[in-house]
Amino acid sequence: MLDKIKHEDILELRLARPPVNALSPELIALLHQSVRAAPDSGARAVVISAGPGLFSAGLDVPA
């Protein structure tokens, strides 16, 4: 759902929720938790990314 990749003092949080990286409540909570914890892990910056082709389709709204 969320890959955490450390690049020295930069933490990359890569969305990994195929096919369109829709933001579910669980993913939003995980992003929030990861950003809040980043300084404790030595990160001086956070980059939110995704795989090639699509960053995110937005909020996952149930029908």
CHARMM-style PDB file with segment names, atoms N, HN, CA, C and O in Angstrom:
ATOM      1  N   MET     1       0.824  -1.186   0.000  1.00  0.00      PROA
ATOM      2  CA  MET     1       0.000   0.000   0.000  1.00  0.00      PROA
ATOM      3  C   MET     1       0.874   1.258   0.000  1.00  0.00      PROA
ATOM      4  O   MET     1       0.565   2.232  -0.686  1.00  0.00      PROA
ATOM      5  N   LEU     2       1.982   1.231   0.783  1.00  0.00      PROA
ATOM      6  HN  LEU     2       2.233   0.440   1.340  1.00  0.00      PROA
ATOM      7  CA  LEU     2       2.898   2.363   0.849  1.00  0.00      PROA
ATOM      8  C   LEU     2       4.310   1.828   1.045  1.00  0.00      PROA
ATOM      9  O   LEU     2       4.605   1.172   2.045  1.00  0.00      PROA
ATOM     10  N   ASP     3       5.173   2.115   0.085  1.00  0.00      PROA
ATOM     11  HN  ASP     3       4.933   2.647  -0.727  1.00  0.00      PROA
ATOM     12  CA  ASP     3       6.572   1.696   0.191  1.00  0.00      PROA
ATOM     13  C   ASP     3       7.371   2.842   0.783  1.00  0.00      PROA
ATOM     14  O   ASP     3       7.222   3.993   0.371  1.00  0.00      PROA
ATOM     15  N   LYS     4       8.225   2.525   1.755  1.00  0.00      PROA
ATOM     16  HN  LYS     4       8.347   1.590   2.090  1.00  0.00      PROA
ATOM     17  CA  LYS     4       9.091   3.527   2.381  1.00  0.00      PROA
ATOM     18  C   LYS     4      10.518   3.262   1.922  1.00  0.00      PROA
ATOM     19  O   LYS     4      11.072   2.191   2.168  1.00  0.00      PROA
ATOM     20  N   ILE     5      11.107   4.248   1.252  1.00  0.00      PROA
ATOM     21  HN  ILE     5      10.657   5.119   1.052  1.00  0.00      PROA
ATOM     22  CA  ILE     5      12.444   4.104   0.688  1.00  0.00      PROA
ATOM     23  C   ILE     5      13.308   5.235   1.238  1.00  0.00      PROA
ATOM     24  O   ILE     5      12.987   6.411   1.071  1.00  0.00      PROA
ATOM     25  N   LYS     6      14.401   4.868   1.890  1.00  0.00      PROA
ATOM     26  HN  LYS     6      14.662   3.912   2.026  1.00  0.00      PROA
ATOM     27  CA  LYS     6      15.295   5.863   2.494  1.00  0.00      PROA
ATOM     28  C   LYS     6      16.413   6.200   1.515  1.00  0.00      PROA
ATOM     29  O   LYS     6      17.097   5.306   1.016  1.00  0.00      PROA
ATOM     30  N   HSD     7      16.600   7.489   1.240  1.00  0.00      PROA
ATOM     31  HN  HSD     7      16.045   8.216   1.645  1.00  0.00      PROA
ATOM     32  CA  HSD     7      17.679   8.008   0.395  1.00  0.00      PROA
ATOM     33  C   HSD     7      18.485   8.964   1.280  1.00  0.00      PROA
ATOM     34  O   HSD     7      18.240  10.171   1.291  1.00  0.00      PROA
ATOM     35  N   GLU     8      19.438   8.413   2.011  1.00  0.00      PROA
ATOM     36  HN  GLU     8      19.637   7.433   2.001  1.00  0.00      PROA
ATOM     37  CA  GLU     8      20.207   9.182   2.989  1.00  0.00      PROA
ATOM     38  C   GLU     8      19.248   9.846   3.964  1.00  0.00      PROA
ATOM     39  O   GLU     8      18.578   9.144   4.720  1.00  0.00      PROA
ATOM     40  N   ASP     9      19.156  11.184   3.976  1.00  0.00      PROA
ATOM     41  HN  ASP     9      19.701  11.754   3.362  1.00  0.00      PROA
ATOM     42  CA  ASP     9      18.261  11.828   4.942  1.00  0.00      PROA
ATOM     43  C   ASP     9      16.922  12.250   4.321  1.00  0.00      PROA
ATOM     44  O   ASP     9      16.222  13.107   4.861  1.00  0.00      PROA
ATOM     45  N   ILE    10      16.580  11.641   3.186  1.00  0.00      PROA
ATOM     46  HN  ILE    10      17.149  10.946   2.747  1.00  0.00      PROA
ATOM     47  CA  ILE    10      15.297  11.885   2.526  1.00  0.00      PROA
ATOM     48  C   ILE    10      14.487  10.594   2.548  1.00  0.00      PROA
ATOM     49  O   ILE    10      14.984   9.533   2.171  1.00  0.00      PROA
ATOM     50  N   LEU    11      13.247  10.692   2.989  1.00  0.00      PROA
ATOM     51  HN  LEU    11      12.843  11.555   3.295  1.00  0.00      PROA
ATOM     52  CA  LEU    11      12.347   9.540   3.014  1.00  0.00      PROA
ATOM     53  C   LEU    11      11.369   9.660   1.854  1.00  0.00      PROA
ATOM     54  O   LEU    11      10.629  10.638   1.753  1.00  0.00      PROA
ATOM     55  N   GLU    12      11.370   8.659   0.980  1.00  0.00      PROA
ATOM     56  HN  GLU    12      11.971   7.864   1.062  1.00  0.00      PROA
ATOM     57  CA  GLU    12      10.412   8.609  -0.124  1.00  0.00      PROA
ATOM     58  C   GLU    12       9.269   7.693   0.283  1.00  0.00      PROA
ATOM     59  O   GLU    12       9.485   6.540   0.654  1.00  0.00      PROA
ATOM     60  N   LEU    13       8.059   8.215   0.211  1.00  0.00      PROA
ATOM     61  HN  LEU    13       7.883   9.152  -0.091  1.00  0.00      PROA
ATOM     62  CA  LEU    13       6.859   7.422   0.463  1.00  0.00      PROA
ATOM     63  C   LEU    13       6.196   7.204  -0.892  1.00  0.00      PROA
ATOM     64  O   LEU    13       5.636   8.132  -1.475  1.00  0.00      PROA
ATOM     65  N   ARG    14       6.265   5.973  -1.387  1.00  0.00      PROA
ATOM     66  HN  ARG    14       6.721   5.219  -0.913  1.00  0.00      PROA
ATOM     67  CA  ARG    14       5.764   5.670  -2.731  1.00  0.00      PROA
ATOM     68  C   ARG    14       4.412   4.972  -2.630  1.00  0.00      PROA
ATOM     69  O   ARG    14       4.296   3.900  -2.036  1.00  0.00      PROA
ATOM     70  N   LEU    15       3.392   5.595  -3.220  1.00  0.00      PROA
ATOM     71  HN  LEU    15       3.487   6.466  -3.702  1.00  0.00      PROA
ATOM     72  CA  LEU    15       2.065   4.993  -3.246  1.00  0.00      PROA
ATOM     73  C   LEU    15       2.126   3.689  -4.024  1.00  0.00      PROA
ATOM     74  O   LEU    15       2.679   3.637  -5.122  1.00  0.00      PROA
ATOM     75  N   ALA    16       1.556   2.642  -3.453  1.00  0.00      PROA
ATOM     76  HN  ALA    16       1.106   2.684  -2.560  1.00  0.00      PROA
ATOM     77  CA  ALA    16       1.575   1.322  -4.096  1.00  0.00      PROA
ATOM     78  C   ALA    16       0.216   0.663  -3.888  1.00  0.00      PROA
ATOM     79  O   ALA    16       0.094  -0.357  -3.211  1.00  0.00      PROA
ATOM     80  N   ARG    17      -0.791   1.270  -4.486  1.00  0.00      PROA
ATOM     81  HN  ARG    17      -0.691   2.098  -5.037  1.00  0.00      PROA
ATOM     82  CA  ARG    17      -2.150   0.744  -4.384  1.00  0.00      PROA
ATOM     83  C   ARG    17      -2.765   0.690  -5.782  1.00  0.00      PROA
ATOM     84  O   ARG    17      -3.606   1.515  -6.137  1.00  0.00      PROA
ATOM     85  N   PRO    18      -2.325  -0.305  -6.575  1.00  0.00      PROA
ATOM     86  CA  PRO    18      -2.808  -0.419  -7.952  1.00  0.00      PROA
ATOM     87  C   PRO    18      -4.324  -0.623  -8.004  1.00  0.00      PROA
ATOM     88  O   PRO    18      -4.912  -1.103  -7.034  1.00  0.00      PROA
ATOM     89  N   PRO    19      -4.950  -0.275  -9.094  1.00  0.00      PROA
ATOM     90  CA  PRO    19      -4.339   0.188 -10.337  1.00  0.00      PROA
ATOM     91  C   PRO    19      -4.155   1.707 -10.407  1.00  0.00      PROA
ATOM     92  O   PRO    19      -3.392   2.179 -11.250  1.00  0.00      PROA
ATOM     93  N   VAL    20      -4.829   2.492  -9.547  1.00  0.00      PROA
ATOM     94  HN  VAL    20      -5.448   2.108  -8.862  1.00  0.00      PROA
ATOM     95  CA  VAL    20      -4.777   3.955  -9.700  1.00  0.00      PROA
ATOM     96  C   VAL    20      -4.334   4.690  -8.436  1.00  0.00      PROA
ATOM     97  O   VAL    20      -4.449   5.913  -8.363  1.00  0.00      PROA
ATOM     98  N   ASN    21      -3.830   3.963  -7.447  1.00  0.00      PROA
ATOM     99  HN  ASN    21      -3.736   2.969  -7.507  1.00  0.00      PROA
ATOM    100  CA  ASN    21      -3.373   4.574  -6.194  1.00  0.00      PROA
ATOM    101  C   ASN    21      -4.442   5.440  -5.533  1.00  0.00      PROA
ATOM    102  O   ASN    21      -4.152   6.524  -5.026  1.00  0.00      PROA
ATOM    103  N   ALA    22      -5.681   4.951  -5.545  1.00  0.00      PROA
ATOM    104  HN  ALA    22      -5.917   4.070  -5.957  1.00  0.00      PROA
ATOM    105  CA  ALA    22      -6.765   5.687  -4.901  1.00  0.00      PROA
ATOM    106  C   ALA    22      -6.496   5.772  -3.399  1.00  0.00      PROA
ATOM    107  O   ALA    22      -6.022   4.814  -2.788  1.00  0.00      PROA
ATOM    108  N   LEU    23      -6.805   6.928  -2.816  1.00  0.00      PROA
ATOM    109  HN  LEU    23      -7.190   7.706  -3.313  1.00  0.00      PROA
ATOM    110  CA  LEU    23      -6.532   7.169  -1.405  1.00  0.00      PROA
ATOM    111  C   LEU    23      -7.667   6.631  -0.538  1.00  0.00      PROA
ATOM    112  O   LEU    23      -8.731   7.242  -0.442  1.00  0.00      PROA
ATOM    113  N   SER    24      -7.432   5.502   0.078  1.00  0.00      PROA
ATOM    114  HN  SER    24      -6.567   5.005   0.000  1.00  0.00      PROA
ATOM    115  CA  SER    24      -8.397   4.912   1.006  1.00  0.00      PROA
ATOM    116  C   SER    24      -8.158   5.511   2.393  1.00  0.00      PROA
ATOM    117  O   SER    24      -7.101   6.095   2.631  1.00  0.00      PROA
ATOM    118  N   PRO    25      -9.114   5.378   3.307  1.00  0.00      PROA
ATOM    119  CA  PRO    25      -8.876   5.849   4.676  1.00  0.00      PROA
ATOM    120  C   PRO    25      -7.629   5.216   5.301  1.00  0.00      PROA
ATOM    121  O   PRO    25      -6.901   5.873   6.045  1.00  0.00      PROA
ATOM    122  N   GLU    26      -7.386   3.946   4.998  1.00  0.00      PROA
ATOM    123  HN  GLU    26      -7.977   3.411   4.394  1.00  0.00      PROA
ATOM    124  CA  GLU    26      -6.206   3.263   5.543  1.00  0.00      PROA
ATOM    125  C   GLU    26      -4.916   3.866   4.991  1.00  0.00      PROA
ATOM    126  O   GLU    26      -3.957   4.072   5.734  1.00  0.00      PROA
ATOM    127  N   LEU    27      -4.891   4.147   3.695  1.00  0.00      PROA
ATOM    128  HN  LEU    27      -5.670   3.980   3.090  1.00  0.00      PROA
ATOM    129  CA  LEU    27      -3.696   4.727   3.084  1.00  0.00      PROA
ATOM    130  C   LEU    27      -3.454   6.143   3.605  1.00  0.00      PROA
ATOM    131  O   LEU    27      -2.310   6.523   3.855  1.00  0.00      PROA
ATOM    132  N   ILE    28      -4.506   6.913   3.767  1.00  0.00      PROA
ATOM    133  HN  ILE    28      -5.436   6.604   3.564  1.00  0.00      PROA
ATOM    134  CA  ILE    28      -4.366   8.265   4.313  1.00  0.00      PROA
ATOM    135  C   ILE    28      -3.799   8.206   5.727  1.00  0.00      PROA
ATOM    136  O   ILE    28      -2.913   8.989   6.070  1.00  0.00      PROA
ATOM    137  N   ALA    29      -4.298   7.290   6.549  1.00  0.00      PROA
ATOM    138  HN  ALA    29      -5.018   6.655   6.271  1.00  0.00      PROA
ATOM    139  CA  ALA    29      -3.785   7.140   7.917  1.00  0.00      PROA
ATOM    140  C   ALA    29      -2.321   6.722   7.903  1.00  0.00      PROA
ATOM    141  O   ALA    29      -1.527   7.213   8.706  1.00  0.00      PROA
ATOM    142  N   LEU    30      -1.958   5.822   6.999  1.00  0.00      PROA
ATOM    143  HN  LEU    30      -2.602   5.423   6.347  1.00  0.00      PROA
ATOM    144  CA  LEU    30      -0.575   5.365   6.896  1.00  0.00      PROA
ATOM    145  C   LEU    30       0.346   6.499   6.430  1.00  0.00      PROA
ATOM    146  O   LEU    30       1.459   6.637   6.938  1.00  0.00      PROA
ATOM    147  N   LEU    31      -0.101   7.296   5.482  1.00  0.00      PROA
ATOM    148  HN  LEU    31      -1.005   7.184   5.069  1.00  0.00      PROA
ATOM    149  CA  LEU    31       0.672   8.462   5.044  1.00  0.00      PROA
ATOM    150  C   LEU    31       0.879   9.435   6.204  1.00  0.00      PROA
ATOM    151  O   LEU    31       1.990   9.916   6.426  1.00  0.00      PROA
ATOM    152  N   HSD    32      -0.182   9.718   6.933  1.00  0.00      PROA
ATOM    153  HN  HSD    32      -1.084   9.328   6.752  1.00  0.00      PROA
ATOM    154  CA  HSD    32      -0.105  10.638   8.074  1.00  0.00      PROA
ATOM    155  C   HSD    32       0.885  10.132   9.114  1.00  0.00      PROA
ATOM    156  O   HSD    32       1.743  10.880   9.585  1.00  0.00      PROA
ATOM    157  N   GLN    33       0.760   8.869   9.465  1.00  0.00      PROA
ATOM    158  HN  GLN    33       0.063   8.261   9.083  1.00  0.00      PROA
ATOM    159  CA  GLN    33       1.650   8.258  10.455  1.00  0.00      PROA
ATOM    160  C   GLN    33       3.104   8.300   9.973  1.00  0.00      PROA
ATOM    161  O   GLN    33       4.004   8.606  10.755  1.00  0.00      PROA
ATOM    162  N   SER    34       3.335   7.999   8.714  1.00  0.00      PROA
ATOM    163  HN  SER    34       2.604   7.751   8.079  1.00  0.00      PROA
ATOM    164  CA  SER    34       4.693   7.957   8.169  1.00  0.00      PROA
ATOM    165  C   SER    34       5.335   9.339   8.123  1.00  0.00      PROA
ATOM    166  O   SER    34       6.520   9.482   8.422  1.00  0.00      PROA
ATOM    167  N   VAL    35       4.567  10.346   7.756  1.00  0.00      PROA
ATOM    168  HN  VAL    35       3.604  10.229   7.513  1.00  0.00      PROA
ATOM    169  CA  VAL    35       5.100  11.712   7.718  1.00  0.00      PROA
ATOM    170  C   VAL    35       5.414  12.191   9.132  1.00  0.00      PROA
ATOM    171  O   VAL    35       6.449  12.818   9.358  1.00  0.00      PROA
ATOM    172  N   ARG    36       4.532  11.901  10.081  1.00  0.00      PROA
ATOM    173  HN  ARG    36       3.691  11.391   9.898  1.00  0.00      PROA
ATOM    174  CA  ARG    36       4.767  12.308  11.479  1.00  0.00      PROA
ATOM    175  C   ARG    36       5.999  11.638  12.066  1.00  0.00      PROA
ATOM    176  O   ARG    36       6.714  12.251  12.858  1.00  0.00      PROA
ATOM    177  N   ALA    37       6.259  10.381  11.690  1.00  0.00      PROA
ATOM    178  HN  ALA    37       5.678   9.883  11.046  1.00  0.00      PROA
ATOM    179  CA  ALA    37       7.381   9.622  12.240  1.00  0.00      PROA
ATOM    180  C   ALA    37       8.698   9.891  11.515  1.00  0.00      PROA
ATOM    181  O   ALA    37       9.756   9.488  11.999  1.00  0.00      PROA
ATOM    182  N   ALA    38       8.655  10.556  10.378  1.00  0.00      PROA
ATOM    183  HN  ALA    38       7.795  10.884   9.985  1.00  0.00      PROA
ATOM    184  CA  ALA    38       9.854  10.752   9.557  1.00  0.00      PROA
ATOM    185  C   ALA    38      11.013  11.414  10.308  1.00  0.00      PROA
ATOM    186  O   ALA    38      12.138  10.925  10.208  1.00  0.00      PROA
ATOM    187  N   PRO    39      10.795  12.499  11.053  1.00  0.00      PROA
ATOM    188  CA  PRO    39      11.928  13.118  11.752  1.00  0.00      PROA
ATOM    189  C   PRO    39      12.592  12.183  12.768  1.00  0.00      PROA
ATOM    190  O   PRO    39      13.805  12.248  12.973  1.00  0.00      PROA
ATOM    191  N   ASP    40      11.809  11.329  13.394  1.00  0.00      PROA
ATOM    192  HN  ASP    40      10.825  11.277  13.228  1.00  0.00      PROA
ATOM    193  CA  ASP    40      12.365  10.389  14.373  1.00  0.00      PROA
ATOM    194  C   ASP    40      13.284   9.364  13.724  1.00  0.00      PROA
ATOM    195  O   ASP    40      14.149   8.796  14.390  1.00  0.00      PROA
ATOM    196  N   SER    41      13.101   9.124  12.421  1.00  0.00      PROA
ATOM    197  HN  SER    41      12.398   9.586  11.880  1.00  0.00      PROA
ATOM    198  CA  SER    41      13.954   8.167  11.710  1.00  0.00      PROA
ATOM    199  C   SER    41      15.159   8.858  11.064  1.00  0.00      PROA
ATOM    200  O   SER    41      15.939   8.217  10.358  1.00  0.00      PROA
ATOM    201  N   GLY    42      15.310  10.163  11.307  1.00  0.00      PROA
ATOM    202  HN  GLY    42      14.677  10.683  11.880  1.00  0.00      PROA
ATOM    203  CA  GLY    42      16.440  10.898  10.762  1.00  0.00      PROA
ATOM    204  C   GLY    42      16.170  11.583   9.440  1.00  0.00      PROA
ATOM    205  O   GLY    42      17.075  12.184   8.860  1.00  0.00      PROA
ATOM    206  N   ALA    43      14.947  11.504   8.954  1.00  0.00      PROA
ATOM    207  HN  ALA    43      14.212  11.016   9.425  1.00  0.00      PROA
ATOM    208  CA  ALA    43      14.617  12.139   7.673  1.00  0.00      PROA
ATOM    209  C   ALA    43      14.522  13.652   7.843  1.00  0.00      PROA
ATOM    210  O   ALA    43      13.908  14.147   8.788  1.00  0.00      PROA
ATOM    211  N   ARG    44      15.135  14.372   6.917  1.00  0.00      PROA
ATOM    212  HN  ARG    44      15.634  13.970   6.149  1.00  0.00      PROA
ATOM    213  CA  ARG    44      15.059  15.834   6.909  1.00  0.00      PROA
ATOM    214  C   ARG    44      14.049  16.323   5.880  1.00  0.00      PROA
ATOM    215  O   ARG    44      13.668  17.494   5.878  1.00  0.00      PROA
ATOM    216  N   ALA    45      13.618  15.412   5.001  1.00  0.00      PROA
ATOM    217  HN  ALA    45      13.928  14.461   5.002  1.00  0.00      PROA
ATOM    218  CA  ALA    45      12.627  15.743   3.978  1.00  0.00      PROA
ATOM    219  C   ALA    45      11.842  14.485   3.634  1.00  0.00      PROA
ATOM    220  O   ALA    45      12.337  13.367   3.771  1.00  0.00      PROA
ATOM    221  N   VAL    46      10.605  14.693   3.183  1.00  0.00      PROA
ATOM    222  HN  VAL    46      10.203  15.601   3.072  1.00  0.00      PROA
ATOM    223  CA  VAL    46       9.741  13.591   2.753  1.00  0.00      PROA
ATOM    224  C   VAL    46       9.272  13.895   1.336  1.00  0.00      PROA
ATOM    225  O   VAL    46       8.826  15.005   1.045  1.00  0.00      PROA
ATOM    226  N   VAL    47       9.376  12.900   0.458  1.00  0.00      PROA
ATOM    227  HN  VAL    47       9.739  11.998   0.695  1.00  0.00      PROA
ATOM    228  CA  VAL    47       8.885  13.010  -0.911  1.00  0.00      PROA
ATOM    229  C   VAL    47       7.804  11.952  -1.083  1.00  0.00      PROA
ATOM    230  O   VAL    47       8.030  10.776  -0.797  1.00  0.00      PROA
ATOM    231  N   ILE    48       6.635  12.365  -1.546  1.00  0.00      PROA
ATOM    232  HN  ILE    48       6.451  13.321  -1.777  1.00  0.00      PROA
ATOM    233  CA  ILE    48       5.556  11.418  -1.822  1.00  0.00      PROA
ATOM    234  C   ILE    48       5.538  11.196  -3.329  1.00  0.00      PROA
ATOM    235  O   ILE    48       5.432  12.142  -4.109  1.00  0.00      PROA
ATOM    236  N   SER    49       5.642   9.928  -3.725  1.00  0.00      PROA
ATOM    237  HN  SER    49       5.727   9.159  -3.092  1.00  0.00      PROA
ATOM    238  CA  SER    49       5.735   9.597  -5.147  1.00  0.00      PROA
ATOM    239  C   SER    49       4.828   8.413  -5.464  1.00  0.00      PROA
ATOM    240  O   SER    49       4.124   7.891  -4.599  1.00  0.00      PROA
ATOM    241  N   ALA    50       4.866   8.009  -6.724  1.00  0.00      PROA
ATOM    242  HN  ALA    50       5.438   8.433  -7.427  1.00  0.00      PROA
ATOM    243  CA  ALA    50       4.127   6.833  -7.183  1.00  0.00      PROA
ATOM    244  C   ALA    50       4.874   6.255  -8.378  1.00  0.00      PROA
ATOM    245  O   ALA    50       5.834   6.849  -8.870  1.00  0.00      PROA
ATOM    246  N   GLY    51       4.429   5.106  -8.833  1.00  0.00      PROA
ATOM    247  HN  GLY    51       3.650   4.624  -8.434  1.00  0.00      PROA
ATOM    248  CA  GLY    51       5.041   4.486 -10.002  1.00  0.00      PROA
ATOM    249  C   GLY    51       4.771   5.300 -11.251  1.00  0.00      PROA
ATOM    250  O   GLY    51       4.013   6.269 -11.210  1.00  0.00      PROA
ATOM    251  N   PRO    52       5.384   4.919 -12.364  1.00  0.00      PROA
ATOM    252  CA  PRO    52       5.221   5.684 -13.602  1.00  0.00      PROA
ATOM    253  C   PRO    52       3.786   5.646 -14.123  1.00  0.00      PROA
ATOM    254  O   PRO    52       3.087   4.640 -14.005  1.00  0.00      PROA
ATOM    255  N   GLY    53       3.371   6.766 -14.699  1.00  0.00      PROA
ATOM    256  HN  GLY    53       3.939   7.584 -14.795  1.00  0.00      PROA
ATOM    257  CA  GLY    53       2.085   6.809 -15.380  1.00  0.00      PROA
ATOM    258  C   GLY    53       0.961   7.487 -14.629  1.00  0.00      PROA
ATOM    259  O   GLY    53       0.124   8.144 -15.249  1.00  0.00      PROA
ATOM    260  N   LEU    54       0.912   7.348 -13.312  1.00  0.00      PROA
ATOM    261  HN  LEU    54       1.592   6.814 -12.809  1.00  0.00      PROA
ATOM    262  CA  LEU    54      -0.208   7.923 -12.567  1.00  0.00      PROA
ATOM    263  C   LEU    54       0.186   8.123 -11.118  1.00  0.00      PROA
ATOM    264  O   LEU    54       0.617   7.182 -10.452  1.00  0.00      PROA
ATOM    265  N   PHE    55       0.040   9.346 -10.624  1.00  0.00      PROA
ATOM    266  HN  PHE    55      -0.310  10.111 -11.164  1.00  0.00      PROA
ATOM    267  CA  PHE    55       0.337   9.604  -9.214  1.00  0.00      PROA
ATOM    268  C   PHE    55      -0.788   9.052  -8.347  1.00  0.00      PROA
ATOM    269  O   PHE    55      -0.559   8.145  -7.547  1.00  0.00      PROA
ATOM    270  N   SER    56      -1.987   9.580  -8.493  1.00  0.00      PROA
ATOM    271  HN  SER    56      -2.172  10.316  -9.143  1.00  0.00      PROA
ATOM    272  CA  SER    56      -3.142   9.094  -7.732  1.00  0.00      PROA
ATOM    273  C   SER    56      -4.416   9.574  -8.408  1.00  0.00      PROA
ATOM    274  O   SER    56      -4.483  10.691  -8.921  1.00  0.00      PROA
ATOM    275  N   ALA    57      -5.421   8.714  -8.399  1.00  0.00      PROA
ATOM    276  HN  ALA    57      -5.366   7.806  -7.983  1.00  0.00      PROA
ATOM    277  CA  ALA    57      -6.719   9.088  -8.955  1.00  0.00      PROA
ATOM    278  C   ALA    57      -7.534   9.897  -7.956  1.00  0.00      PROA
ATOM    279  O   ALA    57      -8.597  10.415  -8.299  1.00  0.00      PROA
ATOM    280  N   GLY    58      -7.046  10.009  -6.719  1.00  0.00      PROA
ATOM    281  HN  GLY    58      -6.183   9.588  -6.440  1.00  0.00      PROA
ATOM    282  CA  GLY    58      -7.754  10.776  -5.702  1.00  0.00      PROA
ATOM    283  C   GLY    58      -8.382   9.873  -4.658  1.00  0.00      PROA
ATOM    284  O   GLY    58      -7.963   8.732  -4.466  1.00  0.00      PROA
ATOM    285  N   LEU    59      -9.384  10.397  -3.994  1.00  0.00      PROA
ATOM    286  HN  LEU    59      -9.724  11.324  -4.150  1.00  0.00      PROA
ATOM    287  CA  LEU    59     -10.035   9.701  -2.890  1.00  0.00      PROA
ATOM    288  C   LEU    59     -10.846   8.511  -3.388  1.00  0.00      PROA
ATOM    289  O   LEU    59     -11.565   8.606  -4.384  1.00  0.00      PROA
ATOM    290  N   ASP    60     -10.721   7.400  -2.687  1.00  0.00      PROA
ATOM    291  HN  ASP    60     -10.138   7.323  -1.878  1.00  0.00      PROA
ATOM    292  CA  ASP    60     -11.487   6.190  -3.000  1.00  0.00      PROA
ATOM    293  C   ASP    60     -12.854   6.323  -2.339  1.00  0.00      PROA
ATOM    294  O   ASP    60     -12.991   6.107  -1.135  1.00  0.00      PROA
ATOM    295  N   VAL    61     -13.862   6.679  -3.127  1.00  0.00      PROA
ATOM    296  HN  VAL    61     -13.751   6.854  -4.105  1.00  0.00      PROA
ATOM    297  CA  VAL    61     -15.210   6.909  -2.610  1.00  0.00      PROA
ATOM    298  C   VAL    61     -16.057   5.669  -2.861  1.00  0.00      PROA
ATOM    299  O   VAL    61     -16.249   5.273  -4.010  1.00  0.00      PROA
ATOM    300  N   PRO    62     -16.571   5.044  -1.784  1.00  0.00      PROA
ATOM    301  CA  PRO    62     -17.412   3.858  -1.983  1.00  0.00      PROA
ATOM    302  C   PRO    62     -18.712   4.218  -2.711  1.00  0.00      PROA
ATOM    303  O   PRO    62     -19.257   5.309  -2.546  1.00  0.00      PROA
ATOM    304  N   ALA    63     -19.184   3.280  -3.509  1.00  0.00      PROA
ATOM    305  HN  ALA    63     -18.741   2.393  -3.643  1.00  0.00      PROA
ATOM    306  CA  ALA    63     -20.421   3.506  -4.272  1.00  0.00      PROA
ATOM    307  C   ALA    63     -21.632   3.482  -3.380  1.00  0.00      PROA
ATOM    308  OT1 ALA    63     -22.754   3.655  -3.858  1.00  0.00      PROA
TER     309      ALA     63
END
